[in-house]
Amino acid sequence: MTSTALVAPPDGGSMIRLTEILHRSVKLRQRRFEMLPLRGQGSPFTEPHARNPSDSLPPAELADLISSMAVIGLLTPILAEEITVGGKAPTIRLVTGERRLRAMRWGAVNRPDNPHFQALPAVVCPGPLSEEERHMWRFVENFAREPLKPGEQAAALLYQRCAILVGKLLKAGKPVSQEVYAIPDPAERFLALEKIRGTDSSCAAPWSEVLDRLGLQLNERKAGELVRAFRALPRDLTEEMDEAAVRLNTRIKFAELRNGRAQAAAGIWAALKSSKRLHLLPTAVNVGLEEPELGPEAIITEAEERQDAANAGRRAKLIRAPAQTDDQQEAEEGDDAALSTLAGAVQLDHPTQLAATPEEATEPAPAAPAPSRPAVEANTIRAALDGVRGLLAEVRAGKEIARYDRGSLRLALRELGAHLDDAVDGATDHDALTEESEAA
């Protein structure tokens, strides 16, 4: 068997570099996405093992996996290879994902009405695969479990979209040439596959299907923005922005600036990167778009001035502690009511008391020893309150909090509520006055 001479990427390598290495394998390069039957012709088979897994009772080690699949389906497709022997009909042999296959088979037998157990998501490659190719794919699966950066996420979305499109084209009898398989860039490969599809809507790979297959909590608009920024920027610049944790919105605006003023955009990025001041990039991009007559140096100078003015304004707000007016007191009460609304929105098991009752307000605070722990920074409190108020504004506008986000909020607020209760029980007069000043 011919070796593919694949080299595993170093620890911490990016998904984009990983896919480039993966692309060296001709067979893995021709992978396609399919929904395989779990029984009968076309279903994947496994090599004989010393055990005999039962379809009637779920093994103890698969119970959690089966429960998860029953609710959200199989998020990570198995890898299978297509084997053709002696001119017979091809068979599908499992390469990686035996636990997932066993769990799906149990669900198909014992939960036939559950739509998540109707078919098996699979990535199918021409076989047989070498040991190096199998090892590389296992590395891909393990690496994919790590949080992806925007550029990596866009590349993964495009590769998945290409895989779905290839599967549909082949099923429709539309051949895909080796030249198309050999295109390394996922955006260019997708455009080539779209030319093969033409106007056949039955072979389309919409974002909704791609996101459903990946199991991502990502809307179609956000997916489109990720891919648009990925296409608009050079790959090396995308990787640099990933390393610098540049936000998606800044990337989109930078691509807009680069489209109209390529030299200015390149000058801004080079200057900020070399001076390690990439925190100024969002402001600098805005200045470049607003004032097209300025050069890179003038843009950065203006960005620094704007940033300094904004920081000075924030510092002034943090150190001011004037006496509360009626309007300020009313606003503070409104914030307390809003936090109560948020707690109800995420269905807290133990709602936290966020505002003191009139009786408690008039009751003298008991004497207590000085706190032994340092106080939370005022800017941290202010940032948290701003985030909560922004979330509340969206909830009041009719938007819904996603299920997993509700769970995260519920856990965070429950823990925060316990700390607030402890702080109220042991607060001194000085602590209470400080909290009131910060809230104002």
Residue pairs with C-beta under 8 A, 6 or more apart in sequence:
1 128
1 130
2 130
3 130
3 132
4 24
4 25
4 26
4 130
4 132
4 133
5 24
5 132
6 21
6 22
6 24
6 25
6 132
6 133
6 135
6 136
7 21
8 21
8 135
8 136
8 139
9 17
9 18
9 21
9 139
14 149
14 151
14 152
14 239
14 242
15 143
15 144
15 148
15 149
15 152
15 155
15 156
16 151
16 152
16 155
16 235
16 238
16 239
17 239
18 139
18 140
18 143
19 155
19 159
19 186
20 184
21 136
22 28
22 29
22 136
22 137
22 140
23 29
23 184
25 132
25 133
25 136
26 181
27 81
27 125
27 126
27 127
27 129
27 133
28 125
28 129
28 133
28 136
28 137
29 181
29 182
30 125
30 126
30 166
30 181
31 123
31 124
31 125
31 163
31 166
32 123
32 124
32 125
32 163
32 166
32 167
32 170
33 77
33 121
33 122
33 123
33 124
33 160
33 163
33 164
33 166
33 167
33 213
34 122
34 124
34 167
35 119
35 120
35 121
35 122
36 42
36 43
36 44
36 80
36 92
36 119
36 120
36 121
36 122
36 124
37 43
37 119
37 120
38 104
38 105
38 108
38 117
38 119
38 120
39 105
39 108
41 89
42 92
43 92
43 120
44 78
44 80
44 92
44 93
44 94
44 101
44 120
44 122
45 91
45 92
45 93
45 94
46 93
46 94
46 98
46 101
47 93
47 94
53 59
53 102
55 105
55 106
55 109
55 110
56 109
56 110
58 66
58 103
58 106
58 110
59 102
61 99
62 99
62 102
62 103
62 106
65 99
65 100
65 103
66 103
66 106
66 107
69 103
69 104
69 107
69 116
69 117
70 107
70 111
70 114
70 116
70 117
71 116
72 116
72 215
73 116
73 121
73 215
74 100
74 104
74 116
74 120
74 121
75 214
75 215
76 97
76 100
76 141
76 144
77 97
77 121
77 122
77 123
77 213
78 94
78 95
78 96
78 97
78 100
78 101
78 120
78 121
78 122
78 123
79 94
79 95
79 96
79 97
79 122
79 123
79 125
79 137
79 141
80 92
80 93
80 94
80 95
80 122
80 123
80 124
80 125
81 92
81 93
81 95
81 124
81 125
81 126
81 127
81 128
81 129
82 90
82 91
82 92
82 124
82 125
82 126
82 127
83 90
83 91
83 92
83 93
83 127
83 128
84 90
84 91
85 91
92 122
92 124
93 127
93 128
94 101
95 125
95 129
95 134
95 137
96 134
96 137
96 138
96 141
101 120
104 117
104 120
107 114
107 116
107 117
108 117
108 118
111 117
121 213
123 163
124 167
125 133
129 137
144 156
148 156
149 242
149 245
150 226
150 229
150 230
150 241
150 242
150 246
150 247
150 248
150 251
151 230
151 238
151 239
151 241
151 242
152 242
153 226
154 226
154 227
154 229
154 230
154 238
155 186
155 230
156 214
157 210
157 214
157 223
157 226
157 227
158 186
158 187
158 189
158 190
158 227
158 230
159 186
160 210
160 213
160 214
161 190
161 205
161 207
161 210
162 186
162 189
162 190
162 193
162 205
164 205
164 209
164 210
164 213
165 190
165 193
165 194
165 197
165 203
165 204
165 205
166 176
166 193
168 197
168 202
168 203
168 204
168 205
169 175
169 176
169 193
169 196
169 197
169 203
170 176
172 200
172 202
172 203
174 196
174 197
174 200
174 203
176 193
176 196
180 189
180 192
180 193
180 196
183 189
183 192
185 235
187 227
187 230
187 231
197 203
197 204
207 220
207 223
207 224
208 220
210 223
211 218
211 219
211 220
211 223
216 223
217 402
217 404
217 405
222 248
225 248
225 252
226 248
228 252
228 255
229 238
229 248
229 251
229 252
229 255
230 238
232 252
232 255
232 258
232 259
233 241
233 251
233 254
233 255
233 258
237 269
240 273
241 251
244 273
244 278
246 254
246 278
246 281
247 282
249 282
250 281
250 282
250 285
253 282
253 285
253 286
253 289
254 265
254 269
254 281
254 285
256 289
257 264
257 265
257 268
257 285
257 288
257 289
258 265
258 266
260 292
261 288
261 292
263 296
264 288
264 295
264 296
264 299
265 288
267 295
267 296
267 297
268 281
268 284
268 285
268 288
268 296
268 299
268 300
269 281
271 296
271 297
271 300
272 278
272 280
272 281
272 284
272 300
277 300
279 307
280 300
280 303
280 304
280 307
283 303
283 306
283 307
284 299
284 300
284 303
286 303
287 294
287 299
287 302
287 303
287 306
288 294
288 299
291 299
291 302
294 302
314 379
317 382
318 378
318 379
318 382
321 437
321 438
321 440
322 440
324 332
324 436
324 440
328 440
332 439
332 440
333 355
335 385
335 389
335 439
336 354
336 355
337 355
338 388
338 389
338 392
339 354
339 388
339 392
340 351
340 354
340 355
341 392
341 395
341 396
342 388
342 391
342 392
342 395
342 409
342 413
343 351
343 352
343 354
343 413
344 351
345 395
345 401
345 406
346 401
346 406
346 409
346 410
346 413
347 406
347 410
348 410
348 413
348 414
348 417
349 410
349 414
350 414
350 417
351 417
352 413
352 416
352 417
352 420
352 421
353 420
353 421
353 424
354 420
365 427
365 428
365 429
365 432
367 428
368 426
368 427
368 428
370 428
371 426
371 428
371 431
375 434
378 438
381 438
382 438
391 401
395 401
401 409
423 431
427 435
